[in-house]
Amino acid sequence: MRKKIHIFHFAAREKTMPEKNRFSKLLEYLMSVTELKNATLAQELQYDVSYISKWMSGRMLPAEKTEKKVLEGISKCIVEAADEEACTSLLSDYQVDDCEELKMAIFDNLEAECSYVRDLQKNTGLDVAPKTFYYPELTLSQYVSKMRHPVLRRVQSLDIMAAIDLMAMRHEYQLQITQVENVHVPKMRGYPDVRYSMLIHVQPEKWDFIYDTIFLIHLLTCNTYINFNLYGDEQAAGRVIFTVKDDYAISGMLVGTDRCMAVNVSEEYENCRPLYRNIQALCNKERLLFKKTTIKEMIEKHNYIHSLLSLNQRGLLGHMTEHFLSDELFEEILEQLSESGKLMAEPEALRSIQRLSRNIMQESHIKILIYKTAFYNLVVNNELDFYNHKVRLTVEQRSRYLEHILSLYKERENLEIRLINGRFVADFEYSDSQCVFLSDTISYLRLEGEVNNILLINRSDMRKIFEESFEAFWNYDEEVVERDRTIVEAYMQHVIRGIHLVE
């Protein structure tokens, strides 16, 4: 029976082999777990076996000009050499489903470690990083590059704590830090054992209700595929601290909007663990800005109904939802999901909500902002978000859905709809398919994705920010937000006519 060794835990081995760099350790492990021989790898790569030995011992890295080709060859050989047991182990370690994905993941891992060692050699002349290193000053770009440590390639289990004064940074650095964790991980799947908690400083009086709110939604959306939680506290002010439990930590003080002072970098357990624990102690329920939930849980705990019954209802829609269904179309979709076994709640509970929604639309004053792309995506992709289920509609169903919205809009003066023609922010690419539902009691976000995408706004300061943001969106420049009822009606009619043309 081949003994399984965890792919990324090198700390114990460093005591016996201190001269080995991170790349050589990873290569040694991969070849060991698959029982790949030096000579076999050399033959496949068409290299002298002495090169393989030097890579394994840490005396040499693959040449920079042929690095990509060599690492792709190694990844291919590793996967092809793995028997069933080794393959199962590696698939689990890298959290992928098949051999092609495994080759890419191993290549990515090898490339990250090789680049790390190469940069270390160029900048310090060392093959192995000092356990602790001090920099009097770094630019934020330099700081962020050091946050991208190869340990983040570990996706089977990863624990990150960060205290970052994110909203005090220049926009380009905010975006870089948003993407710093697990940038290589495909976003189409969930990684529940990748846990990341970030503490930021929230200052409503300094908040940009357009840019900062859109960026915040972008940050949350980027992290739905992992177990991410965002906290707010003034203790994050002026801090830039990022620590991976037991493995890596970088900390500094933010100066202005683009520099860090007194930066400490460490791979020492004795330094990483206390820093991790100190931030962890601050990340409690009182500081949690958004609480993860599900539509099922919202229905069972009556939060969904309370949100409908609340006063001052507003919505920012990036995709079409169940809120505008006619009773007839609702029943058709309900039957379709019931037959498939995918229904998340009892049919009668959903029928009660549907009746309530219909009455609310008739009686309450509601303000809705809808991205034009939401109409486009319904027409082209055929998908409706039905209580967080993606349901495909026929041409006839899409027509009826939009005709129902149009009839409500024509008949109800208390239903105000404004169309978003473009982007509020041009500085970066962000998804405009998110939804935000606000009311005086329950407010929540419905993000893109299938996991961790329903977030209750958990604190009063954050609810106030989103309320102020909605008003800023609602009253934005007319070139971006169309508010003329005649034009809005004409656009909806145009979309309805266009449904049949797309097919």
Disulfide bonds with the S-S distance in Angstrom:
none
